[in-house]
Amino acid sequence: MCTFSEGLWNQAWGQAFNTGISQGKKESVRNLMKNIPDMTLEKTLEILDIPAELRESLQNDPEFNKTIS
């Protein structure tokens, strides 16, 4: 594989991996809030040690601003 193709492959793989990790973290937040009714979004993010950039994204996401049931 040429260097350019390898670079593109690595970049695409990295983006897909990060997207998968992000979606997995969102699913964890959703499940924790669903299964522990008194759990707030802020407490969930703290317990799961969600990074600041993803916290901001989740706090602005309408899905997480409503009660998850």
Sine and cosine of phi, psi and omega as CSV:
sin_phi,cos_phi,sin_psi,cos_psi,sin_omega,cos_omega
0.00,0.00,0.67,-0.74,0.00,-1.00
-0.97,0.25,0.30,-0.95,-0.07,-1.00
-0.87,0.49,-0.67,0.75,0.00,-1.00
-0.88,0.47,-0.74,0.67,0.01,-1.00
-0.88,0.47,-0.66,0.75,0.01,-1.00
-0.90,0.44,-0.64,0.77,0.04,-1.00
-0.89,0.45,-0.70,0.71,0.03,-1.00
-0.89,0.45,-0.68,0.73,0.02,-1.00
-0.86,0.50,-0.75,0.67,-0.02,-1.00
-0.89,0.46,-0.63,0.78,0.02,-1.00
-0.91,0.41,-0.72,0.70,0.01,-1.00
-0.90,0.44,-0.68,0.74,0.01,-1.00
-0.89,0.46,-0.69,0.72,0.00,-1.00
-0.88,0.47,-0.67,0.74,0.02,-1.00
-0.91,0.41,-0.67,0.74,0.01,-1.00
-0.91,0.42,-0.65,0.76,0.01,-1.00
-0.89,0.45,-0.73,0.68,0.01,-1.00
-0.90,0.43,-0.60,0.80,0.05,-1.00
-0.90,0.44,-0.68,0.73,0.02,-1.00
-0.89,0.45,-0.67,0.74,0.03,-1.00
-0.89,0.46,-0.71,0.71,0.00,-1.00
-0.88,0.48,-0.70,0.71,0.01,-1.00
-0.91,0.41,-0.60,0.80,0.04,-1.00
-0.91,0.43,-0.63,0.78,0.04,-1.00
-0.92,0.39,-0.65,0.76,0.05,-1.00
-0.88,0.48,-0.67,0.74,0.01,-1.00
-0.90,0.44,-0.63,0.78,0.03,-1.00
-0.90,0.44,-0.69,0.73,0.04,-1.00
-0.87,0.49,-0.74,0.68,-0.02,-1.00
-0.86,0.51,-0.72,0.70,-0.04,-1.00
-0.92,0.38,-0.65,0.76,0.00,-1.00
-0.90,0.44,-0.69,0.72,0.01,-1.00
-0.93,0.38,-0.55,0.83,0.00,-1.00
-0.94,0.34,-0.63,0.78,-0.10,-0.99
-1.00,-0.01,-0.23,0.97,0.08,-1.00
-0.83,-0.56,1.00,-0.07,-0.16,-0.99
-0.82,0.57,-0.55,0.84,-0.05,-1.00
-1.00,0.05,0.05,1.00,-0.06,-1.00
-0.97,0.24,0.83,-0.55,0.06,-1.00
-1.00,0.08,0.31,-0.95,0.03,-1.00
-0.88,0.48,-0.70,0.72,-0.03,-1.00
-0.87,0.49,-0.70,0.72,0.00,-1.00
-0.91,0.41,-0.64,0.77,0.03,-1.00
-0.88,0.48,-0.72,0.70,0.00,-1.00
-0.89,0.45,-0.60,0.80,0.02,-1.00
-0.93,0.38,-0.73,0.68,-0.02,-1.00
-0.87,0.48,-0.67,0.74,-0.04,-1.00
-0.99,0.11,-0.04,1.00,0.02,-1.00
0.81,0.59,0.76,0.65,0.00,-1.00
-0.95,0.30,0.73,-0.68,0.00,-1.00
-0.88,0.48,0.46,-0.89,-0.09,-1.00
-0.81,0.58,-0.68,0.74,-0.05,-1.00
-0.91,0.40,-0.56,0.83,0.04,-1.00
-0.98,0.21,-0.54,0.84,0.06,-1.00
-0.84,0.54,-0.74,0.67,0.00,-1.00
-0.86,0.51,-0.70,0.72,0.01,-1.00
-0.88,0.48,-0.70,0.71,-0.01,-1.00
-0.94,0.35,-0.61,0.80,0.00,-1.00
-0.92,0.40,-0.45,0.89,0.03,-1.00
-1.00,-0.06,-0.09,1.00,-0.03,-1.00
-0.99,0.16,0.85,-0.52,-0.01,-1.00
-0.83,0.55,-0.50,0.87,0.00,-1.00
-0.88,0.48,-0.57,0.83,-0.05,-1.00
-1.00,-0.08,-0.08,1.00,0.06,-1.00
-1.00,0.03,-0.13,0.99,0.04,-1.00
-0.94,-0.33,0.20,-0.98,0.04,-1.00
-0.95,0.30,0.79,-0.62,0.01,-1.00
-1.00,0.03,0.78,-0.62,0.01,-1.00
-0.67,-0.74,0.00,0.00,0.00,0.00
